[in-house]
Amino acid sequence: MPRGGGGRGKRSHKGQRRQFTEPEDLKAQAEKEERERQWRKQRGIESDEEQEGEGAADGTKEETAPPAAVAKPASGSDSSESESSEEDEGGKAKGVEHLIEVENPNRAGGKRNKKVSELGDATTTLSRREREELEKQEARRRYQQLHMAGKTDEAQADLARLAIIRKQREDAARKKDEERRAKEEAKEVAAKTKGKS
């Protein structure tokens, strides 16, 4: 049975090594494409890609090529190498190569040293969650202050409930006191009546 599940379904490339194109390889490939383009231009053959590019970009590809490369015919590999070295040294860059920065994304970037003046002025930027948490805490603190002052609806309802309970307790205490006095008076009256008989 062949490896990879017998050839059914899609294959996963997860366990494989990563491959990065080296900047030198990119330059060599771009130079090769440029030489082929120049050769086609000399012969009068235009590719479909160039026709589409010229229609969309209005001839920007021709403008980016250095005038020395257009004027000199590429007769062999020696002349093309000398042209490319001349272009690298001082002429305009070909295409969009100079705009694209090629680097390894896995490479750790170095820390940027800050000036002492920047360290003092640095403001801490909070994430959305941290900012919301701080706002919640601040709102809770403000509510507690208003609640302690009795200005919230909940605090006013609590105070009203407490007043009702206090009144009920006072009434219950008064009734108890009256009942106790009534019992004492009843005992005194009973003792007086017993003493007379």
C-alpha positions in Angstrom: 0.0 0.0 0.0 1.5 3.4 -1.0 2.2 6.0 1.7 -0.2 8.8 2.2 -3.5 6.9 2.3 -3.5 5.1 -1.0 -3.8 8.2 -3.2 -7.3 9.1 -2.1 -8.3 12.5 -1.0 -6.2 15.6 -0.5 -2.7 15.4 0.8 -1.6 17.5 3.8 1.8 19.2 3.6 1.9 20.0 7.3 4.9 17.9 8.3 7.2 19.1 5.6 10.0 21.6 5.8 9.4 25.1 4.8 11.0 26.4 1.6 11.9 30.0 1.1 13.2 31.5 -2.1 16.6 33.2 -1.7 16.9 36.8 -2.8 19.7 35.9 -5.2 17.4 33.3 -6.9 14.7 35.9 -7.2 17.1 38.3 -8.8 18.4 35.7 -11.2 14.9 34.7 -12.2 13.9 38.4 -12.8 17.0 39.0 -14.9 16.3 35.9 -17.0 12.7 37.1 -17.6 14.0 40.5 -18.5 16.5 39.1 -21.0 13.7 37.0 -22.6 11.6 40.1 -22.8 14.4 42.1 -24.5 15.0 39.2 -26.9 11.3 39.1 -27.8 11.3 42.9 -28.2 14.2 42.7 -30.6 12.6 40.0 -32.7 9.2 41.8 -32.7 7.4 39.0 -30.8 5.2 40.2 -28.0 3.8 37.8 -25.4 0.2 37.9 -24.0 1.5 39.0 -20.6 3.2 42.1 -22.0 0.2 43.1 -24.1 -2.1 42.9 -21.0 0.5 44.7 -18.9 0.9 47.5 -21.4 -2.8 47.9 -21.7 -3.4 48.1 -18.0 -0.3 50.1 -17.0 0.0 52.2 -20.2 3.6 51.2 -20.9 5.1 51.5 -17.5 7.2 48.4 -18.1 9.0 50.0 -20.9 9.7 53.1 -18.8 11.2 51.1 -15.9 13.8 49.4 -18.2 17.1 51.4 -18.3 17.9 53.1 -21.6 21.2 51.4 -21.8 19.6 48.0 -21.8 17.2 49.0 -24.6 19.8 50.5 -26.8 22.4 47.7 -26.6 21.4 44.4 -28.3 22.0 41.3 -26.2 24.3 39.2 -28.4 25.5 36.7 -25.8 25.7 35.8 -22.2 28.8 38.1 -21.6 27.0 41.2 -22.7 23.9 40.4 -20.7 25.9 39.9 -17.5 27.7 43.2 -18.0 24.4 44.9 -18.5 22.9 43.5 -15.4 25.9 44.5 -13.3 25.7 48.0 -14.7 22.0 48.2 -13.8 22.6 46.9 -10.3 25.3 49.5 -9.7 23.7 52.7 -10.9 20.7 52.5 -13.2 17.0 52.2 -12.6 15.8 49.0 -11.0 13.8 46.7 -13.2 10.1 46.2 -12.6 8.9 46.2 -9.1 12.0 44.4 -7.6 13.1 47.5 -5.7 9.7 47.8 -4.1 9.5 44.3 -2.7 11.5 43.6 0.4 12.5 39.9 0.7 13.3 38.5 4.1 12.7 35.4 6.1 9.4 35.7 8.0 10.7 33.2 10.7 13.7 35.3 11.5 13.4 37.1 14.9 13.7 40.8 14.6 16.1 42.7 16.7 14.9 45.1 19.4 14.8 48.7 18.6 16.7 50.8 21.1 14.7 53.7 22.5 16.0 57.0 23.5 15.7 58.1 27.1 13.3 60.9 26.1 11.0 58.4 24.3 10.9 56.2 27.4 9.3 58.9 29.6 6.8 60.0 27.0 5.6 56.5 26.1 1.8 56.1 26.8 0.5 52.6 27.5 -2.1 51.5 25.1 -4.7 49.2 26.5 -6.4 46.4 24.7 -10.2 46.6 24.3 -10.8 44.0 27.0 -8.5 45.8 29.5 -10.2 49.1 28.7 -13.7 47.6 29.2 -12.6 46.1 32.5 -11.3 49.5 33.8 -14.6 51.2 32.7 -16.6 48.5 34.5 -14.6 49.0 37.7 -15.0 52.8 37.5 -18.7 52.5 36.9 -19.0 50.1 39.8 -17.1 52.5 42.1 -19.3 55.5 41.0 -22.5 53.4 41.7 -21.2 52.4 45.1 -20.6 56.1 46.0 -24.1 57.1 44.8 -25.6 54.1 46.7 -23.8 55.0 49.9 -25.1 58.6 49.5 -28.7 57.2 49.0 -29.1 58.7 45.6 -29.8 55.5 43.6 -33.3 54.0 43.2 -32.1 50.8 44.9 -30.7 52.7 47.9 -33.9 54.6 48.3 -36.0 51.4 48.2 -33.6 49.8 50.8 -34.0 52.8 53.1 -37.8 52.7 52.7 -37.8 49.0 53.5 -35.6 49.6 56.5 -37.9 52.4 57.8 -40.9 50.0 57.5 -39.1 47.3 59.4 -38.0 49.7 62.1 -41.5 50.9 62.6 -42.8 47.3 62.7 -40.2 46.4 65.4 -41.1 49.6 67.4 -44.8 48.7 67.3 -44.0 45.1 68.3 -41.8 46.3 71.2 -44.6 48.7 72.3 -47.2 46.0 72.2 -44.9 43.6 74.2 -44.4 46.4 76.8 -48.1 47.0 77.1 -48.9 43.3 77.5 -46.2 43.0 80.2 -47.7 46.0 82.1 -51.2 44.6 81.7 -50.0 41.2 83.2 -48.3 43.0 86.1 -51.4 45.0 86.8 -53.5 41.9 86.6 -51.1 40.2 89.1 -51.4 43.2 91.4 -55.1 43.3 91.2 -55.2 39.5 91.9 -52.9 39.9 94.8 -55.0 42.7 96.3 -58.2 40.8 95.9 -56.6 37.8 97.6 -55.4 39.9 100.4 -58.8 41.3 101.1 -60.6 38.0 101.2 
